[in-house]
Amino acid sequence: MTALDYERALARLPNWMALLGIVGAGFAARYAGVSGAMGFLIGAVAAWLNLRLIERGVNRIVRLTAAEPGKVREGSGVRVFAQFAIFGALAFVILRFTGFNLMAALFGFLVCPAAAVIEIVYELITYGHS
């Protein structure tokens, strides 16, 4: 597998996540009502934002180490951790005080790992990997 294949796979993940978010919100609406559907959608959006934050953080670390091998600036990890902490706190406040279904939001947050599994299956079928 080449670097281009990895980039294509990474580019497909948000599409899988969007598909799972829409389908999952439909199931959540059927079983938990509007509160469940909105909770699932908020969880799916949070999962997408989390993926983007991780991707941005990893790219920043890779660029820093590529520019200055053996020397990483102090505090670069602290900034990434602070972003994740703020993100987590905001998600908690939104879910806690809006009345959306917390369990549906948790399931919505799991669309990223589910999208990764779907991408793996897609790669196995499409490229015939074993």
C-alpha positions in Angstrom: 0.0 0.0 0.0 1.4 3.4 -0.9 1.1 6.7 0.8 -1.5 7.8 -1.7 -3.7 4.8 -0.7 -3.4 5.9 3.0 -4.4 9.4 2.1 -7.4 8.1 0.1 -8.5 5.9 3.0 -8.2 8.8 5.5 -10.2 11.0 3.1 -13.0 8.4 3.0 -13.4 8.2 6.8 -15.5 11.4 7.1 -17.8 10.1 4.4 -18.3 6.8 6.2 -18.9 8.8 9.4 -21.5 11.0 7.8 -23.3 7.9 6.4 -23.2 6.2 9.8 -24.4 9.5 11.5 -27.4 9.8 9.2 -28.4 6.1 9.5 -27.7 6.1 13.3 -29.8 9.2 13.8 -32.7 7.5 12.0 -32.5 4.5 14.3 -32.1 6.7 17.4 -35.2 8.7 16.4 -37.2 5.6 16.0 -36.2 4.1 19.4 -35.5 7.3 21.5 -37.4 10.0 19.8 -36.1 13.5 18.8 -33.9 13.6 21.9 -32.2 10.4 20.9 -31.7 11.5 17.3 -30.2 14.9 18.3 -28.0 13.2 20.9 -26.7 10.8 18.3 -26.0 13.6 15.8 -24.2 15.6 18.4 -22.1 12.6 19.3 -21.3 12.0 15.6 -20.3 15.6 15.1 -18.1 15.4 18.2 -16.5 12.3 16.8 -15.8 14.1 13.5 -14.3 17.1 15.4 -12.2 14.7 17.5 -10.9 13.0 14.3 -9.9 16.4 12.9 -8.2 17.5 16.1 -6.2 14.2 16.2 -5.3 14.5 12.6 -4.2 18.1 13.0 -2.2 17.3 16.2 -0.4 14.4 14.5 0.4 16.4 11.4 1.8 19.2 13.6 4.0 16.8 15.5 5.2 15.1 12.2 6.0 18.5 10.7 8.0 19.6 13.8 10.0 16.4 13.9 10.6 16.5 10.2 11.8 20.1 10.3 14.1 19.6 13.3 14.9 15.9 13.7 15.7 15.0 17.3 14.4 18.3 18.6 10.8 18.8 19.4 9.7 22.1 20.9 8.7 22.1 24.5 5.0 22.6 25.1 3.8 21.3 21.8 2.1 18.3 23.5 0.6 20.6 26.1 -1.3 22.6 23.5 -2.7 19.5 21.9 -3.8 18.2 25.3 -5.4 21.5 26.2 -7.4 21.4 22.9 -8.7 17.9 23.8 -9.5 19.0 27.3 -11.5 22.0 26.2 -13.2 19.9 23.6 -14.2 17.3 26.2 -15.5 20.0 28.6 -17.6 21.7 26.0 -19.1 18.4 24.9 -20.0 17.5 28.5 -21.6 20.9 29.1 -23.6 20.7 25.9 -24.9 17.2 26.6 -25.5 17.8 30.3 -27.6 20.9 30.1 -29.5 20.5 26.8 -31.5 17.4 27.7 -30.3 15.3 24.8 -30.1 11.6 25.3 -26.6 10.9 26.7 -26.6 7.2 25.7 -27.4 8.1 22.1 -24.7 10.7 22.1 -22.2 8.1 23.3 -23.3 5.8 20.5 -22.9 8.7 18.1 -19.4 9.3 19.3 -18.6 5.7 18.3 -19.1 6.4 14.6 -15.4 7.0 14.1 -14.3 3.5 15.1 -17.2 2.1 13.2 -16.2 4.0 10.2 -12.6 2.7 10.5 -13.9 -0.8 10.6 -16.1 -0.2 7.5 -13.0 1.3 5.8 -11.0 -1.8 6.6 -13.7 -4.1 5.2 -13.9 -1.8 2.1 -10.1 -2.1 1.6 -10.2 -5.9 2.0 -13.0 -6.2 -0.6 -11.7 -3.6 -3.0 -8.0 -4.3 -3.1 -8.2 -8.0 -2.2 -5.8 -7.7 0.8 -5.4 -10.8 2.9 
